[in-house]
Amino acid sequence: MNKQRLFFRSWLPMLVMACYLMACGDGNDPKPTEPDQYLVQAETIKTLTKEEVAKAVGSNPLYQALVRYGVTTYRITYKTKDTDGKEIQASGALVIPTLAQGASGVPMISYQHGTLSSESQAPSNFGSGTDSQLTTLMASLGYVAVAPDYIGYGASKDLAHTYEHRQGLSQASLDFLRAAKEYFAKNNTTAWDKRLYLTGYSEGGYATMSLLKKIEEEASGEFTLRAVSVGSGAYNKTAFMKSIINETTTTKTAGYNRLYAWVLLTYNRIYGLNRPASYYFKEPYASQIPATVKHVSDLGQLTINTNITNTFTDAFKKAVNDGTETGFLNAVKDNDVYDWKPKTPLWLYHGTADDLVPFFNSQSAAEAMAARGATTVRLFPIPNANHEGGVVGYASGTISLLSTFP
């Protein structure tokens, strides 16, 4: 399964509508309070004509026909912090449409990508058949398109990825937006009109929800957020974890189970639990997990063709269910992002038959947010759609969101 390519194929036919739906802004120059606090380097990768963009986004004639403008692509290197608070350098993709180069401003869309199976898929690598093509196409339709690589990819590829970790994903994404803001303060100052939209699917949906919460709570005065769309993210980590532990999920897909294990191992590392794999997993599974897991490719030998609950040790499951496994339970709870009150218009899309991230993640988020008095949150169930199938509904809904909140 390649979720990135599926997303790319599903999104493209719908994106063309967006360039007709949004009016250009006033072109004001966004002024960061501390120039160069985040931006390290903006490297021009290439400038593509409209015709070259049409070739770059794929051989399908439909994709080529959607292209409206040439673009210039950049790899942004910037300062952020890792999960220990240490300053590091990370990277992301920035793509500017030709019409915005020195002309009146256009909105920015920050796209938080889903799970990557290899480092080559990072947006700033601008590889073929990846999210780089998506950001390029979005820009060619008349948007400033940005996509953070996250920690563990691009400039920070030697570090472990912060998979499904709220703080790691949101901090890297927020600091990337700050670096982009600094770039536009000094270069192409009229290209971006300050309007900002956030979107993402799967891990990207969770990263986007985490980023929205962080911006509203810590950086509300830094950006002009217009609206946010998220698709099929695991926002209710506590309920999701308990469903996996107690076999209320039914997937026997090895690739999906590998991702569940990756989340567990990521929290084990970041929160300093540092327990051996044999504490969590029975044999033969424990022996298939290496001592260091930075990326999902490190779990290539882990094959779980049964319900993942069957792989956990009895002692671990008992400790989770009776509440004595406080370290792990607190780590999971720290990554919940479903129970808070957003101010920004937020649309949640989720397949009701999602076989990787259960629908209750979005449903419980919408209910909890409404209970807190949120009036800008809407839930859009996608009937009978599994995780892959939900992409189409999410993509078309995102286009609708852009026109609803120009």
N, C-alpha and C positions, 0 to 999 in steps of 0.2 A: 504494500500500500504506500502511495506517495501523496500525503495530504496536501503538500504544497502545490503539486501539479494539478490535483483535483480542484483546489481552490482557484488556481490561475485560470483553468478552463471554464469554471463556473462563473467567475467574476467578470471576465472580459466582455461578454455580450451585453452586460448590464451597465458597465461603466460609461458607455457612450452617452447614455441619457444625462449623466451628471453634468457634462460640460454645457448643457443648455439650461440647467436648473439654477445655477448660482450666478449672481451678478458680481462684478468686480468691486472691490472696496475702494477706500480712499487713498491707499498707497502710503499711509503714514509710516514713518520709520520707527520700528520698535527699539527702544533704548534699554539695554540691560543696565542694571545698577552697577555692576562690576565687570566691565569689558575684559575679555580674555581670562576670566576666572575658570571657565570650563573648556573653551575651544583651544585645541592644541594645533591642529592642522586641518586645512580643507584642500584636499588633493583632487584636482580635476582629472577625472578618468577619461572621459571622451565627450565630445559634442556630436550629436546625431541630427541629421536632417530628418524631416518628416518621412522621407522615403527610407532612410536607414533605420528609423525606429520601426517602421512597418516590417522590415526584415528581421529586426532584433527580437520582436515580440513573438515570433513564431511563423511557421510556414502556412498556417491556416489563412486562407484569403479573408475570412471574416475578421480575424484579429487585425490584419493589415488595414482593412477598410475602416476600422474604428479610429485609427490614428489621425489626429488633427494638427499637431504641432511637433516641431523638432524639440529636442531636450539637451540639457547639459547635465551630466552625472558627476557626482562628487563622492569621495570617501572622506567622511568626517572622523577625525580622531579627537577624543576629548577626555577630560578628567572626570572620574567618578570615584566611588568608594566601593570596596568589596564588602562582604558580609561581616568582616572584622573591623570595619571602619578605616581600613588602610586605603590611601589614595592609589588608584591604578589608572591605566589608560584603556579605554574601550573605543568602539567604533560603530558607525552606522552609515546608511546610504541616504543621500540627499539628491533629489532630481528636480530640476527647475525647467519648466516649459519655456520655449523660446519667446513666447508672447510676453512672459514676465520679466525678461532680461531688460531692465531699464524702463519698462512700461508700467502701466497701472497695475496695482497689486491683485493677487489672487489668494484664495484661502490655502491653508496648509492642512494636509491629512497625515496624521501619524499612524502608521500601520504597525502593530505589534505582531510579529510573526508567530506561527504555530511551531510545534515540535519539529526540530531538524534532526535528520538522521546522520548528517555529516557536516563538517566544518565548511565544506565547499558551498553549502547552500546558504550561508550567511548573506544577508542583503548587500553588504558593502563589497562583497566579492564580485557582484554583477555577473554571476554565472548564468549559463543557458538553462532554461527550464526550472527556474527558481523564483522566489519572491522578488528578486531583482527585476525580472520582467514585469511583474505586477506594478512595482513602484514606477518603472519607466513608462508603462502604459498610462497609469494614473496621471503622471505629469504631462504626458502628451495630450491628454484630454483637457488640460488647463488648470491643474492644481500643482502647488508645491507638495511633493510627496517625500516623506521621510520614513525611515524604518530602522530602529536600533537593532544592532546585532545581538545584544544582551552580553552579559559576562559569560565567557567561555567560548566565544566565537569572534572572528575577525581579529582585531588588535589584541584581544585578551584570550586568544584561543588556547594558550598554555594553561589557563586556569580552569577549574571545574565549573561547569555551567550550574547556575542557581535554579535548577528545574522546579517549577511550581512553587518557588519561594517568594512570598509577597514583597519583602523588603529588597531582595536582590534584583528582582525584575523591575520594580517600580523606581528604585533609585537610579539604575542604569538608564531607564527610559526617560525619567525626568531630567537628568543631567544632559542627556542627548538633546532634548528639546531646548534646554538652556544654551547649549553650545550652538545649536542652529540659530537661536535668537541672536547670539553674539555675532555669528557669521553675517546675518542679514543687517545688523547694525553697521557693519563696515563694508559690506559688498552687496551689490544688487539691492540697495536699500529700499527700493520701491517694489520689489518683486513680490513680497509677502505683505498682505494687508492686515495682518495680526489675527484674523479669524483662525481658529484651530478646532479640528475635529479629531477624535480618537476612535480607533476601531481595531478589532482583532478577533480571531476565531481560535477555539480550542485553547492551547497554552496561551495564544495571543489574546483570547477573550479574558482569561484570568489575569494576564499581564495588564491588559487595558483597564479592567476593573480596579486592579491594585494601583495603577497609575492615576486614575481618576480620583480615587480616595486620597492619595498622597497629595495631588495638586490642590484639591479642595481644602485639605486640612493643613497643608504646609506652604503652599505656593499660590494661593488663590489670586493674589494681585499681580502675578507674573505673566498670565496668559488670558486671552479672551476666548474662553471655551464656549463653543456654540452648541455642540451636541456630541453624544457618544453612542456607538453601537457595539455590542459584544455578542459573540456567538459561542454557545456550547462550552463555556468555561466551568471549571470545578471550583465554584465560589464557596460552597459549604463544605469545607474540607473535613470538618468533624463528622458530619453525617455520612459523607462519602467514605471516609476511612472505616467507620463502623459497619457500613454496608459491605465493604470488602472483607473485613475481618469475619463477619458473621454470615457470609455467603448469600447475601441478598442480591448481589450481582451475579450474572450467569455466564459472562464471557469465558470462553476457553481459548481465545485467540492468543497465541504466544506473544505476538508483537504488542498487544495491549497489556498483557500481564507484565511484560518487561518494563513498560512505562510505569505501572503501579509500583513495581519494585524500585525503580529509579527514584521515584518521589520519596519512598521510605528511606532509601540509602542517602539521599540528599539531605533530608532532615537529620538523620543520624550523624552526618558529618558537620553540618552547619551549627547545630545546637549542641555540639560537643558531647553527644551521647556515647559515640565511639565504641559501640558494641560490635562484636564480630558478627558476620553474616549468620553464623550458626545459632546466635541468640534468637534471630527472627525466623530463619528458614530451616526446615528439615533437610535431610539428605534425600536425593542427590543434589538438590538445588543449592544448598549452602556452598558446596564445593565448586559450583559453576560461577560464583561471584568473585571477582578479583578483589584484592585488598583496597585498591584505589579505583573509584568510578568517577570519571570526570564527565563523560558523555555516554549516551545510550549505546554507542558502538562498543564501549567497554564491556557491555553485557551481552555481547554477541553469542556467547556460549550458554546463556541462561535460556532454557527452553521449558516453558510451563504450558502444557497442553491440557490443563485441567483448571477448575476453578482455583483461583489463587489462594483462597482460604485453606485449601488442602495442603498447601506448601508451608504454612506457618506452624511453628512449634506450639504445642499445647500450652506451655508455660507462658509464652508471649500473648496468645489469645486470651488466656484466663486473666492475665494482669491488665490487659486493655479493658476487658469487660467488667472486672470488679473495681476498676479505677485506681489500682495500685501502681500502674505503669505511668506515673505522673510526668516523667521526663518526656516521653514520646507523646502523651496526650496533650501536654502543654505546647509542645512544638507544633503539633497539628492545629491546635486552637489558634495559635499565633498567626496562622496563615488563612484563617477565615476572613472573607471579605464580603459576606452576604448580608450582614446585619448592621446597617448604618443608614444614614439619611443623605442621599445625594441631592445636590441643588441643580446640577446640570441635567438637561433632558437626557435620559438614558433609556435605550431600547434594548431589550434582551431577546435574543432568538435562540431557540433550542428545539431539536428534534425530540418528539415525544417517545421515540423508540431508540434513542441514542444508546449504542452498545458499548461505548467507551466512557463517556461522562454522563451519568444518568440525568434525566430531565429534572429531577427534584432539585438539582443545584440552582437552576434559574427560577424555578417555581418558589422555592423557599426564600430566595433573595427578593423576589418581587413582593412576597407576602410580608417579609420582615421589614422591608423598606417602607411599604405602605403603612404598616403598624407604627412606624416612627414618624409618620406624617409626610412622607415624600409624595409629591404630587406630579413629578416629572418622569416617573418610571413606568414603563409599559412592558408587559411580557407578551411575546408573540410565539406561541407554541407552533411548531412545524409538524403537522399530523403525520404519524407513522414514519418519520424520517430517522434513519440511524445517524451515526456521527458523520460519515462521509456525505450522506444525502442531505444533511441539514445545511450544507454550504450554500446551496442555491438560494434557499429562502433567506438566509442571513445576508447574502450579497445583494439581492434585490431589495431587501428591507433597508439596508444601509443607504442605497441610492435614494430611497424614499425619505429617509431621515434627512439627508443633505438638502433636499428640496423643501422639507417642512421647516427647517431651521436655517435659513440662508444667512 
